[in-house]
Amino acid sequence: MNSHSEHPFERVLSVSMEDIRMTLRGMGNAPWADFLLNPRRLRGSDFLMRWSQGAWSEERLTQAVNETGKYFALPYGPSGTAPDNDVRAFELYFERLEKAGLGHIKRPDLLIYRVQDKAKVDSAVKGLNGLSELPFTTEDDAKMQDLLEHAVIAVECENSLWRAKQMPDYATPLTPQKRLDGRNGLKKAAVLPTIIIKEEDRTPLKNWQTQRKIPIHVWHAFYDEAFGISLTDAEGLFSQGDIEPTEQVFQAPGGATTKKVIYKIYYRYAYHLATIVEEPQLVAESITDKNGHILPYVRFVGGKSKLSTEALSLLDTIK
């Protein structure tokens, strides 16, 4: 299936089948096909968990950046500006985006600014009728140009439901690998923190970076840690053959499966971005479909992360 045939709501909430198997191992089959949202099908708690975890991790990274006192983060792409406290509102936001013909435009999730430029950024956002309207405004608009002008970096956000430090190969050293022509790496089945970049996103992100002249970084948040890498450095790893493409099957909320090529960049090639310093609460939540059927899930609430010295220094070096 071509990614552009996916509805943006389903693309954003697609979950790796590998993650589903690991999360739900031993639970047996669940009769999820009857759960309906409006108007899309939602087949299980794993997708609601994905949505909740994504919103929570992006909020934690934003909070970590904002608390440096030197920088602040602004939600920019559709998944960042969409409602984050109501899955139905989140869905309808993407329905509106699709109807406007803008559902498949790729933009980074966050923009990072210096605090000294906050008044200019706030003025530009106000002129664009608020954050939620950014995805509905073309970047050629003069007011959007004002908004983009002061950005230090743009960020593509990813997240995983793992405690990074407890992953089996977190401390496993890189060793020469035959499949990498003797270059250092790990066995294919290694389980450790990685920064994920989808093949379908590479060209759109590279084009955006070239057109807007704003460096893109990919930030991948785990439960306890977060790591980052510039898109330029990631592309270098791909071209050198240090990180190979792999194919994974993803399942959308409607049940459709799609094979996607992704790159898993070892955290050792990345910079340490943030550490959780206050754990969140895991709160029981549920939605009820139009037939009265209840679907429970767990929502992440609160918590606090701190931006690393390494990440702060990196931002300081960008002109």
N, C-alpha and C positions, 0 to 999 in steps of 0.2 A: 504493500500500500504506500502510495506517495504521501509524504507528510502534509502536503498542501491540500489533500482531500479530507484531512481530519478537521473537525470543528475545533476552533481554538480552545474552547472549554475542555474538550477531551484531550487535546494535545498537552495542555498545561497540567492536567491531573493524571496523565498516563503514568502507570507504575510498572517498573521492571518486574517481569514474572519471577525473576530470581529473588527479588526482595519479597514478593508475595509468598513464595514458597518458604523462605526462611522465617518470615513473620508468623505464618499460619501453620507451620509444620505440626502435624499431629492433631489438628483440630477436625480433620475430616471435611466432607463436603458441606457447604452451607447453601440453603435455598435463597440466593440473593436476587434472582432474575426478576422478582416481582416488585422490587423497590423502584419507585418512580420519582423523579424530580420533574421539573417543569421547564421544558418538556422532555429532557433527556433522561435516559436510564442511569441509575446509580447502583452498582452491583455489590457493594460491600463496604464494611467499615474501613478497609485498608485505604480506600480512596479518600474518605473523610479524614483519616489520620494523615494522609499525604498532604491534603489541603491545610489542615491545622498545623502540621509540622512546618510546612513551607512558609505560612504566614508568620508563625512564631519565630523561626530562625532568621527571617528577613528583618523582623522587628528587633531581634537581639543584636544583629549586626549594625543596624541603624542606631540603636541605643549606644553601642560601643563606640561608634564613630562620633556621635554627638557629644558623648561625655569626655572626649579628649580636650574639648574647649578650643581646639584649633580648626577642626573640620566638622562638617555636618553632611548627612546623607539625605537625598531627596528621592522618593519613589518616582520612577519615570516610565518604565515599561508597563504594559497592561496588567501583568500579574502583580506588580507592586502597587499600582494605583487602584486596583479593584477592591471592593469591600472585603474586609478580612475577618468579620465577625458574624457573617451569615452566609452559609453556602448557597442558599437560593439567590441572594442578592449578587453573589459572586458569579453565579451561572448566568443570571439575566444581564449582567454587565457585559459578558462575552457574547451573549445573544445580540445585544445592541451593537457591539463592535463589529460582529459579523454582518449584520444588516447594513452597516455603514460602509461595508466593503474594505474594512481596515483590519480584519481579523488575522491576516497572514503577514502583516508588516512586522519585521523583527527589530525590536529596540532593546537595549540593555535595561535591566531591572532598576538600577539605581544610578544616580549621579552624585559624585562626591565633590564638595565645595570647601573653600576656605571660609572660616567664620567671618573674616573681614568683608566678604562679598555677600553676606546674608541679606542685607537690605535690598540690594539689586536683584537677587534671586527671588525674594519674596514679592517684590514689585512685579517681576516678570510673570510669576505664577498667578498673581492676582489679575493681571491683564489678560491671562488665558482662561479666566473663570475657574481657577482652582485645579488641584492636582488630578482629580478624577477625569478632567477633560483633556489632559495632555495626549492620551492615545488617539483622541478624535481630531487632533490638530496636526496638519502636515508640518514637517520640519522645515519646509521652505518659508513658512510664515515668519515674518519679521520678529514677532514677539517670541517665537520659539528660538530664533537665532540669538535673541538677547539672553534667553535662559541657558542655552548651550555654551555661550561665549566664555563663561567663567568656570566651567567644570574642570576639575583637576584630572579625574579619571571617570570612566563609566564602568559599571559593574554588572556582570551576568551572575546571578545567584543560583546555586544548587544546594541541595541538602540531602542528608541521609539519616535514617533512624538507627544510628549506631553510637555507642560510646567508643570514640576513636582509640583511646588508650587501652581498651580491653580487647581490641581486635587481635586475633592470634598472631599475625605477622607484623604487628606495630613496630617491634624492635628488631625484626629480622634484617640482617645486613644484606646489601646488594652484592651479588656475586656474578661472575661471568656466566652468560647463558648462551647455549649453542644456537638457539633460535634467533638470538640477537647478534649473531656473528661474533660472539665473544665479548660483546659489550655487557656492562653490568646491568642486572635486573633481578627479577624474582620469578619463581615458577608461576605458570599461568593461573594455578588455583589459589595463589596467595590471597589471604584476606587481610587487608590493611586499608587505612584511609587513602582514598584517591580523589582527585578532582576530575569530575566527569564533564566532557565536552562532546556533544552530539555532532556527528558529521553533517547533519542537515542544518546545523546552526553556524558552521564554520564560515562559509562564504558570505552569508548575510552579515555576520558580525565583522568580518574583515572589511567588507564593503562599507559598513557604517563607520568603522574606525578611520578608513581612508577618507571618506567624504566629510566627516565631521571633525577630523584631526584631533580626536580625543582618544587617548589610549584606553583600551578595554582590558579589564582584569576579570578573571573568573574566581569568585569566592565560593568555596564549598563548606557549608556548615554541618558539623556533626553535633551530637547532643552536648558534648563537653569541650570540643575544640573546633577551630575553623582554620582553613588554609586557603592561600590564594596564589595565583600565578598570572602573569600578564599573558594576553593572547599571543603576543609576539614570541615570548619564551616558549609557550606551548607549541606553537607552530614549528619552532626550531627543533623541539624534541621529536615531533612527528616526522619532519623531513630527514632527520638524522637516523631515524629508525629506532630510537630509544624507547618510544612508546608505540605499540602496535594497535591497529584498529581491531575491535572485537564486535561481534554481532550479538545483540540481545533481543529478546522478544518483550515487547511492552504491551500492556493491556490498558485500554481506555475504560472510563466509567461505563460506557455503553456495552462493554464486553468484547469489542473488536480488538484483535491482536495485530501488532505491526512489528516487523523486524527492522531494527534500526542499528546502524553502525555507530559505535561510540568509542571514545578514547578514555582510558582510565590512567590518569597521571599520578604516579606515586607521590605521596605527600612529601617525600624526601627531596623531590625536585622543586617543591613549592616553598613559599615563605609562610611562617607561622603568622596567622592573622589575629586570632582572638582565643581567649580561654573563658569558660563559664566560671563565674565567681559566686553565683547564687543560683541554685537549681530552681526550676519552675515547679509548680504544682501540676499534677495530672488530674484533670477534672472530668468526671463522667458527663457526657453530653449525648443528645440524641436529636434526630429529625423524624418527622412523621410524614409519610407520603400521602398522596391525595386520597388513598383508600383507607387511611387510618393505620397503616402498618408502621411500626416503630423500628428505627435503625439506630442502635447505640454506637458510640465511638468515644475515644478519649481525646480531650483537648488540652493543649499546653497553655498554661497561664503563668505570667510573671517570669521571674528569673532575671539574671543579669550577666552580661559578658563584658570583658575588658579587652580593648584593642592592644595588641602586642607592641612592644618597643620597636621590633623589627618592621612591623607594618607602618607605624607612625613615621619612622625614619625614611621609609620608602616614599611615603606621601610627601615628606619634606623635600625630597630630592627632585620631584617632578616640577618642572617650570610651568 
